[in-house]
Amino acid sequence: MERNGFQSRKPPVKRGEHYRVRIESLGRGGDGIARIRGFVVFVPRTEVGDEVEIEIKNVKERFAFAEVVG
């Protein structure tokens, strides 16, 4: 199924899941950006190069939001 020129696919993450990620870049609002199987995850209060344990808090069609745990 295509929508707006992008192929829809199910996000590879689910709310409540935990991952160990590396922050690759910063978003416009200053949140860290990590990728899980190419899927963008925004992680507030992180810096580029941080390696953190995260919990997925909210999943949208093309990105997710997470928080650092531990």
C-alpha positions in Angstrom: 0.0 0.0 0.0 1.4 3.4 -0.9 0.6 6.7 0.7 2.1 10.1 -0.4 4.7 8.3 -2.4 6.0 6.3 0.5 5.4 2.6 0.9 3.6 1.8 4.2 5.2 -0.8 6.4 4.7 -1.8 10.0 7.1 0.0 12.4 9.8 -2.4 13.6 9.3 -1.3 17.2 6.5 -1.5 19.7 5.6 0.6 22.8 7.3 -0.7 25.9 10.2 -2.4 24.1 13.7 -1.7 25.3 16.7 -1.3 23.0 20.4 -0.3 23.3 21.1 2.4 20.7 23.7 4.9 19.6 22.6 8.5 19.0 23.5 9.3 15.4 22.3 12.9 15.0 20.1 15.6 16.5 16.7 16.6 15.3 15.5 20.2 14.8 14.1 20.3 18.4 17.4 19.1 19.8 16.3 15.5 20.5 18.8 12.8 19.7 18.0 10.5 16.8 18.7 6.8 16.8 17.7 4.2 14.2 16.4 0.7 14.8 16.4 -1.3 11.5 16.4 2.1 9.7 13.4 3.4 11.7 13.9 6.8 13.3 13.5 7.0 17.0 13.7 10.4 18.8 15.4 10.3 22.2 15.2 13.6 24.3 18.2 14.7 26.5 20.8 12.8 24.5 23.8 13.9 22.5 25.4 12.6 19.3 27.6 9.6 20.1 25.7 8.6 23.3 25.0 4.9 23.7 21.9 4.5 25.8 19.3 2.0 26.9 15.8 3.3 25.8 12.2 2.4 26.2 9.8 3.1 23.3 7.0 5.3 24.6 5.0 6.3 21.4 5.1 4.8 17.9 3.9 6.6 14.8 3.8 5.4 11.2 7.2 6.8 10.3 9.0 7.4 13.6 8.9 6.7 17.4 9.6 8.5 20.6 11.6 6.9 23.4 13.1 7.8 26.8 16.4 6.8 28.3 16.1 4.2 31.1 18.5 3.1 33.8 
